[in-house]
Amino acid sequence: MRKAPTYKQHRIHTTQLFSGPWISTIVNMGRKTVLTKDALTDTVTRVPGEYGSEEEALQAAREYIDREVRDLPD
């Protein structure tokens, strides 16, 4: 098992589905608040969408973090 990459206080996990596409989830390692309606718990959020590769899933997670985190108060 390899270590999940981190980005802006979030750990990014990717998983390949049996049907082939990749998905990603992010774990908030800092503030314990729900980011968006996509949150599964107060620290885990499912990034919407399925992706053709692991790298695409990682990039989608980074973009999601950039888009959602910038709108939150400090």
C-alpha angles and dihedrals in degrees: 000000000000126000115265113243119246128221126179094341093315128110112217120214123189128194132185113224120225088247090059111256124110127236132190138210129191128215117206108225094181127038113028100220132116109263100199146332086285091069116121094190134352089281106025124071129181111223107226118245142034123259137207096232141018091250091054090051091050092049091048089053092051091049091047091052091048092049098043102035097051090064095054122096117245 
